[in-house]
Amino acid sequence: MKHHLVIKNVLKSTVIQTFQEQLAAVSFNNDYNLYPTEKESAGYSNEKKNITVGYSKEVEMSDDKLESVWDLVKDIIQEKIGIVYPTYGVFNESETPLREHVDVIQNQKDHAMNPAYTVIIPLDSNIKCHTVAWDVFGKFPLKSTEQTVFGNTDYVHTLLDKKLLTHCNKKVFKWGKPYFYEWVVGDIICIKRNIVHASDNFMVDDPDAVKRSILMLTRYNKV
């Protein structure tokens, strides 16, 4: 199976509408740190002055809600990545970009259950934005000696690459080609949880940029 991919234009309009209605009903009153980043990135900036830190609001789905959402997409997803099971699901509203990280963390309840893929379902954004992945395995927290690059590092970054990665550590430019998966409503983005990924710097041209999605973490082992 591919380590990261986008399943393009696969959601029916009725499913998209259902998800967007569920999103609209969510009240993002609290910050929910389901996807913690490096310790030094734990702070937030409500005024968006520090774009190196991912500021987002997340509302965790109940088990019943997660199951109902998963039922609408699981056949599409499992056709591409094999049999996986959802562990967590959140409605997400991101206001600043998240830098390079992995989604396999020791204190997660499914850490011993063979973590599989992070699933991203874009639902709304007021700017063009992407999720970025590298051909790199990582461990949490990311440290300079804990990444394994398995792709070709012979890549010349474009000016646009550099612009969209200004919030990331400069070490990402040693990892070869960054794969930019544009957020398109109707697509589903899947990234193995131990693959290093980030958002792009979606607010670089617009400090008021916001994007919203459904995020799910999956595992290989059934309960």
SULLINWO-V414749 format. One line per field, one symbol per residue. ss: DSSP state (H for helix, E for strand, C for the rest). psi: psi as a letter, one per 40 degrees, with the letter a starting at -180 (. if undefined). burial: + if it has 9 or more other C-alpha atoms within 8 Angstrom, else -. A space follows every 50 residues. Layout:
ss->???
psi->???
burial->???
//
This chain:
ss->CCCEEEECCCCCHHHHHHHHHHHHCCCCCCCCCCCCCCHHHCCCCCCCCC CCCCCEEEEECCHHHHHHHHHHHHHHHHHHHCCCEEEEEEEEEECCCCCC ECCCCCCCCCCCCCEEEEEEEEEEECCCCEEEEEEEEECCCCCCCCEEEC CCCCCCCCHHHHHHCCCCCHHHHHCCCCEEEECCCCCEEEEECCEEEEEC CCCCCCCCCCEEEEEEEEECCCC
psi->iidiihhhfehiddddddddddddehhgdihhgdgiaideeeiihdefdg eehhhihhhhiidddddddddeedddddddeahihhdiiihhhhdiihah iifhhdeieedefghcihhhghdhieihiihhiighiiihihidefihhe iheghhhidddddeedeiieddeeeahhhhhihhheihhhhhdehhiiii geedeheeiiiiihhihiidhi.
burial->---++++--++---++--++--+----+---+-----+--++-++--+-- +++++++++++----++-++--+---++--+--+++++++++++++++++ +++++----++-+++++++++++-+---++++++++++++-+----+--- ----------+++++-++------++++-++-+-++++++++++++++++ +++-----++++++++++++---
//
